[in-house]
Amino acid sequence: MTKAPFLLRENNQGVATLTLNRPESRNSLALGMLQALRAALAEIAGDEDARVVILAGAGSAFCAGHDLRELHDSGYDAAYVEPLFAECAEVMQAIVHLPKP
């Protein structure tokens, strides 16, 4: 069985829609999701065809926040948690500085 991607991207007439794709966890922000989101935002920043970005969530919720199960399973080890939050900060800054609404 193939695992679904963390993030889906659709382009339609200048609108780039990024859909968080972990509905079973209410699209919680796991490290893989954050990495995929940061990469997609970087691509969109340089994509002249994309004029607007929409962030959406698959399923019944947009995003529940950080994946607490992932944090718990890491034992809250600083070697895991610090890079996780650094990645999250990078994503938030990428959103703020994205040259498209």
FENFEN-V212546 format. One record per residue. N is the residue number from 0. RES is the residue in one small letter. SS is DSSP state (H for helix, E for strand, - for the rest). OMEGA is omega as a letter, one per 40 degrees, with the letter a starting at -180 (999 if undefined). NEAR is the number of other C-alpha atoms within 12 Angstrom. Layout:
n-><N & N>
res-><RES & RES>
ss-><SS & SS>
omega-><OMEGA & OMEGA>
near-><NEAR & NEAR>
This chain:
n-><0 & 1 & 2 & 3 & 4 & 5 & 6 & 7 & 8 & 9 & 10 & 11 & 12 & 13 & 14 & 15 & 16 & 17 & 18 & 19 & 20 & 21 & 22 & 23 & 24 & 25 & 26 & 27 & 28 & 29 & 30 & 31 & 32 & 33 & 34 & 35 & 36 & 37 & 38 & 39 & 40 & 41 & 42 & 43 & 44 & 45 & 46 & 47 & 48 & 49 & 50 & 51 & 52 & 53 & 54 & 55 & 56 & 57 & 58 & 59 & 60 & 61 & 62 & 63 & 64 & 65 & 66 & 67 & 68 & 69 & 70 & 71 & 72 & 73 & 74 & 75 & 76 & 77 & 78 & 79 & 80 & 81 & 82 & 83 & 84 & 85 & 86 & 87 & 88 & 89 & 90 & 91 & 92 & 93 & 94 & 95 & 96 & 97 & 98 & 99 & 100>
res-><m & t & k & a & p & f & l & l & r & e & n & n & q & g & v & a & t & l & t & l & n & r & p & e & s & r & n & s & l & a & l & g & m & l & q & a & l & r & a & a & l & a & e & i & a & g & d & e & d & a & r & v & v & i & l & a & g & a & g & s & a & f & c & a & g & h & d & l & r & e & l & h & d & s & g & y & d & a & a & y & v & e & p & l & f & a & e & c & a & e & v & m & q & a & i & v & h & l & p & k & p>
ss-><- & - & - & - & - & - & E & E & E & E & E & E & - & - & E & E & E & E & E & E & - & - & H & H & H & - & - & - & E & - & H & H & H & H & H & H & H & H & H & H & H & H & H & H & H & - & - & - & - & - & - & E & E & E & E & E & E & - & - & - & - & - & - & - & - & E & - & H & H & H & H & H & H & - & - & - & - & H & H & H & H & H & H & H & H & H & H & H & H & H & H & H & H & H & H & H & H & - & - & - & ->
omega-><a & i & i & i & i & a & i & i & i & i & a & i & i & i & i & i & i & a & i & a & i & a & a & i & a & i & i & a & i & a & i & i & a & i & i & a & i & i & a & i & i & i & a & a & a & a & a & i & i & a & a & i & i & i & a & i & i & i & a & a & i & a & a & a & a & i & a & i & i & i & i & a & i & a & a & a & a & i & i & a & a & i & i & a & i & i & i & i & i & i & a & i & i & i & a & a & i & a & i & i & 999>
near-><3 & 4 & 8 & 15 & 20 & 31 & 32 & 26 & 28 & 21 & 20 & 15 & 13 & 18 & 21 & 28 & 27 & 33 & 31 & 39 & 33 & 31 & 23 & 19 & 26 & 25 & 33 & 31 & 37 & 36 & 32 & 27 & 34 & 35 & 28 & 27 & 36 & 31 & 24 & 32 & 37 & 23 & 22 & 32 & 24 & 15 & 20 & 16 & 17 & 28 & 21 & 24 & 30 & 27 & 25 & 25 & 29 & 27 & 18 & 16 & 19 & 23 & 26 & 22 & 24 & 24 & 28 & 21 & 17 & 22 & 24 & 15 & 13 & 18 & 13 & 18 & 14 & 14 & 13 & 19 & 23 & 16 & 20 & 28 & 24 & 19 & 26 & 28 & 20 & 24 & 27 & 19 & 17 & 24 & 26 & 15 & 16 & 25 & 20 & 24 & 19>
